[in-house]
Amino acid sequence: MSSSTPPRFASQAPLRPVRLGPPDARIEHRPDGTIHIRARQPLPPYHTKLSEPLERWAREDLAAWTSPAFRALIERQLKR
């Protein structure tokens, strides 16, 4: 199979390691039949705005955001 041909079966797809939390969960069965499954471990802090990581990356690596190649990409997108 060439690299441009998609895998025939999902089991043939390349895998990468994924970090998951512990499988420990709290299960609550309610009288109305509702089942609540919650992780016992609290979620880590998250961003209040979707754009926060982009803003941080822009501040940390301003050269990448102001490079001629990036500027040309933006200009092409604006012309569409």
N, CA, C and O of each residue as an XYZ file, in Angstrom:
320
protein
N       0.850     -1.169      0.000
C       0.000      0.000      0.000
C       0.897      1.233      0.000
O       1.827      1.335      0.801
N       0.611      2.169     -0.905
C       1.424      3.373     -0.965
C       1.018      4.321      0.152
O      -0.036      4.152      0.764
N       1.856      5.323      0.418
C       1.571      6.248      1.502
C       0.371      7.137      1.189
O      -0.243      7.682      2.107
N       0.022      7.293     -0.097
C      -1.121      8.138     -0.436
C      -2.444      7.373     -0.400
O      -3.511      7.985     -0.435
N      -2.385      6.046     -0.330
C      -3.597      5.238     -0.268
C      -4.065      5.141      1.169
O      -3.283      4.763      2.041
N      -5.330      5.474      1.445
C      -5.802      5.390      2.827
C      -5.845      3.943      3.295
O      -6.016      3.044      2.472
N      -5.696      3.693      4.590
C      -5.759      2.322      5.096
C      -7.135      1.727      4.825
O      -8.150      2.421      4.890
N      -7.156      0.439      4.522
C      -8.414     -0.231      4.209
C      -9.242     -0.468      5.468
O     -10.470     -0.380      5.439
N      -8.571     -0.765      6.553
C      -9.248     -1.023      7.818
C      -8.667     -0.094      8.876
O      -7.499      0.289      8.812
N      -9.499      0.259      9.845
C      -9.035      1.160     10.909
C      -7.855      0.559     11.654
O      -6.984      1.294     12.120
N      -7.810     -0.766     11.775
C      -6.709     -1.400     12.505
C      -5.377     -1.222     11.790
O      -4.326     -1.434     12.394
N      -5.399     -0.841     10.527
C      -4.160     -0.629      9.777
C      -3.690      0.829      9.861
O      -2.594      1.158      9.407
N      -4.505      1.678     10.430
C      -4.147      3.090     10.519
C      -3.002      3.265     11.515
O      -2.932      2.547     12.513
N      -2.102      4.217     11.248
C      -1.017      4.451     12.205
C      -1.583      4.988     13.516
O      -2.539      5.764     13.515
N      -1.003      4.584     14.604
C      -1.466      5.002     15.927
C      -0.414      5.878     16.581
O       0.780      5.745     16.314
N      -0.869      6.760     17.428
C       0.044      7.562     18.219
C      -0.407      7.485     19.669
O      -1.591      7.286     19.939
N       0.518      7.639     20.598
C       0.121      7.566     22.004
C      -0.767      8.752     22.376
O      -0.552      9.874     21.917
N      -1.757      8.489     23.206
C      -2.686      9.522     23.648
C      -2.705      9.510     25.175
O      -2.815      8.457     25.802
N      -2.595     10.706     25.760
C      -2.638     10.786     27.220
C      -4.097     10.906     27.657
O      -4.791     11.852     27.284
N      -4.540      9.963     28.430
C      -5.888      9.977     28.975
C      -5.801     10.064     30.482
O      -4.796      9.679     31.079
N      -6.834     10.559     31.083
C      -6.882     10.610     32.535
C      -7.099      9.221     33.104
O      -7.285      8.259     32.360
N      -7.075      9.118     34.420
C      -7.316      7.807     35.029
C      -8.740      7.333     34.744
O      -9.652      8.154     34.646
N      -8.942      6.030     34.610
C     -10.264      5.504     34.263
C     -11.244      5.489     35.441
O     -12.349      4.960     35.322
N     -10.847      6.061     36.562
C     -11.670      6.074     37.759
C     -12.838      7.044     37.579
O     -12.617      8.228     37.327
N     -14.057      6.568     37.704
C     -15.240      7.422     37.512
C     -16.265      7.168     38.607
O     -16.306      6.094     39.206
N     -17.096      8.186     38.857
C     -18.192      8.074     39.818
C     -19.477      7.903     39.002
O     -19.775      8.723     38.134
N     -20.226      6.854     39.277
C     -21.463      6.578     38.537
C     -22.646      6.775     39.479
O     -22.693      6.209     40.572
N     -23.592      7.583     39.036
C     -24.778      7.868     39.841
C     -26.018      7.465     39.044
O     -26.244      7.966     37.943
N     -26.812      6.565     39.600
C     -28.072      6.129     38.988
C     -29.204      6.884     39.668
O     -29.371      6.799     40.884
N     -29.968      7.613     38.895
C     -31.075      8.396     39.457
C     -32.392      7.637     39.278
O     -32.506      6.784     38.397
N     -33.384      7.951     40.116
C     -34.676      7.245     40.048
C     -35.372      7.350     38.692
O     -36.134      6.458     38.320
N     -35.117      8.437     37.947
C     -35.791      8.605     36.648
C     -35.093      7.850     35.527
O     -35.489      7.961     34.367
N     -34.056      7.080     35.861
C     -33.334      6.299     34.864
C     -32.088      6.978     34.315
O     -31.324      6.372     33.564
N     -31.885      8.232     34.691
C     -30.704      8.959     34.248
C     -29.459      8.385     34.914
O     -29.463      8.077     36.106
N     -28.417      8.248     34.143
C     -27.138      7.780     34.680
C     -26.123      8.891     34.465
O     -25.887      9.308     33.331
N     -25.523      9.370     35.543
C     -24.462     10.377     35.461
C     -23.132      9.681     35.691
O     -22.949      8.978     36.684
N     -22.211      9.881     34.768
C     -20.859      9.342     34.911
C     -19.914     10.530     34.946
O     -19.855     11.310     33.996
N     -19.186     10.667     36.023
C     -18.275     11.798     36.189
C     -16.900     11.315     36.594
O     -16.748     10.358     37.354
N     -15.903     12.002     36.065
C     -14.526     11.689     36.444
C     -14.304     12.120     37.883
O     -14.787     13.172     38.303
N     -13.585     11.323     38.625
C     -13.269     11.698     40.005
C     -12.163     12.753     40.044
O     -12.075     13.544     40.983
N     -11.336     12.751     39.025
C     -10.245     13.722     38.952
C     -10.785     15.016     38.330
O     -11.421     14.963     37.277
N     -10.545     16.175     38.955
C     -11.062     17.428     38.376
C     -10.356     17.767     37.067
O      -9.207     17.386     36.845
N     -11.063     18.484     36.216
C     -10.463     18.930     34.963
C      -9.385     19.966     35.236
O      -9.495     20.736     36.191
N      -8.342     19.995     34.408
C      -7.333     21.045     34.583
C      -7.924     22.387     34.161
O      -8.957     22.428     33.492
N      -7.276     23.481     34.546
C      -7.786     24.792     34.130
C      -7.824     24.895     32.605
O      -6.989     24.311     31.915
N      -8.784     25.631     32.094
C      -8.895     25.797     30.655
C      -9.062     27.276     30.338
O      -9.290     28.091     31.232
N      -8.949     27.610     29.071
C      -8.998     28.993     28.632
C     -10.424     29.528     28.681
O     -11.383     28.788     28.464
N     -10.551     30.815     28.967
C     -11.878     31.423     28.963
C     -12.300     31.797     27.545
O     -13.492     31.920     27.263
N     -11.321     31.978     26.647
C     -11.612     32.295     25.248
C     -10.842     31.319     24.366
O      -9.717     30.936     24.688
N     -11.439     30.927     23.276
C     -10.794     30.016     22.333
C      -9.517     30.626     21.753
O      -8.586     29.901     21.403
N      -9.473     31.933     21.653
C      -8.334     32.608     21.033
C      -7.142     32.798     21.981
O      -6.077     33.221     21.531
N      -7.286     32.502     23.255
C      -6.189     32.730     24.200
C      -4.893     32.025     23.804
O      -3.835     32.653     23.849
N      -4.928     30.739     23.416
C      -3.658     30.110     23.011
C      -3.036     30.802     21.799
O      -1.814     30.933     21.729
N      -3.853     31.244     20.849
C      -3.321     31.940     19.675
C      -2.635     33.237     20.073
O      -1.561     33.563     19.566
N      -3.262     33.976     20.982
C      -2.668     35.225     21.451
C      -1.339     34.962     22.150
O      -0.372     35.695     21.946
N      -1.289     33.924     22.969
C      -0.052     33.586     23.685
C       1.032     33.175     22.699
O       2.176     33.614     22.820
N       0.684     32.332     21.717
C       1.677     31.908     20.728
C       2.194     33.103     19.937
O       3.379     33.175     19.609
N       1.310     34.031     19.636
C       1.730     35.217     18.887
C       2.714     36.046     19.704
O       3.694     36.561     19.165
N       2.455     36.175     21.003
C       3.377     36.938     21.856
C       4.716     36.227     21.999
O       5.768     36.867     21.979
N       4.680     34.882     22.144
C       5.906     34.115     22.374
C       6.777     34.031     21.125
O       8.004     34.016     21.234
N       6.173     33.978     19.948
C       6.943     33.794     18.712
C       6.483     34.802     17.664
O       5.948     34.434     16.618
N       6.700     36.063     17.962
C       6.255     37.128     17.079
C       6.890     37.017     15.697
O       6.259     37.361     14.698
N       8.127     36.543     15.630
C       8.819     36.439     14.340
C       8.069     35.510     13.382
O       8.008     35.783     12.183
N       7.502     34.425     13.893
C       6.781     33.491     13.025
C       5.516     34.129     12.467
O       5.131     33.854     11.331
N       4.868     34.979     13.258
C       3.618     35.614     12.836
C       3.862     36.797     11.912
O       2.947     37.230     11.211
N       5.073     37.323     11.898
C       5.356     38.491     11.056
C       6.303     38.149      9.910
O       6.792     39.045      9.223
N       6.560     36.876      9.703
C       7.462     36.474      8.629
C       6.837     36.780      7.267
O       5.613     36.821      7.150
N       7.652     36.993      6.244
C       7.110     37.257      4.902
C       6.192     36.140      4.398
O       5.195     36.418      3.732
N       6.511     34.893      4.706
C       5.679     33.769      4.255
C       4.291     33.836      4.894
O       3.287     33.613      4.216
N       4.227     34.137      6.177
C       2.940     34.222      6.855
C       2.155     35.418      6.328
O       0.948     35.329      6.104
N       2.845     36.531      6.133
C       2.190     37.723      5.608
C       1.594     37.428      4.231
O       0.469     37.840      3.947
N       2.335     36.720      3.373
C       1.839     36.366      2.038
C       0.614     35.454      2.141
O      -0.329     35.594      1.362
N       0.623     34.534      3.082
C      -0.526     33.645      3.298
C      -1.762     34.460      3.657
O      -2.836     34.246      3.095
N      -1.612     35.388      4.585
C      -2.741     36.233      4.995
C      -3.250     37.059      3.831
O      -4.460     37.182      3.640
N      -2.346     37.624      3.055
C      -2.746     38.438      1.911
C      -3.523     37.613      0.883
O      -4.505     38.091      0.316
N      -3.082     36.373      0.643
C      -3.818     35.493     -0.281
C      -5.211     35.211      0.246
O      -6.173     35.210     -0.521
N      -5.336     34.972      1.551
C      -6.638     34.677      2.131
C      -7.564     35.893      2.049
O      -8.765     35.740      1.829
N      -7.018     37.089      2.221
C      -7.840     38.295      2.176
C      -8.321     38.609      0.765
O      -9.348     39.266      0.594
N      -7.596     38.150     -0.240
C      -7.990     38.414     -1.627
C      -9.144     37.537     -2.073
O      -9.790     37.849     -3.073
N      -9.419     36.471     -1.380
C     -10.484     35.536     -1.790
C     -11.832     36.132     -1.630
O     -12.834     35.482     -1.928
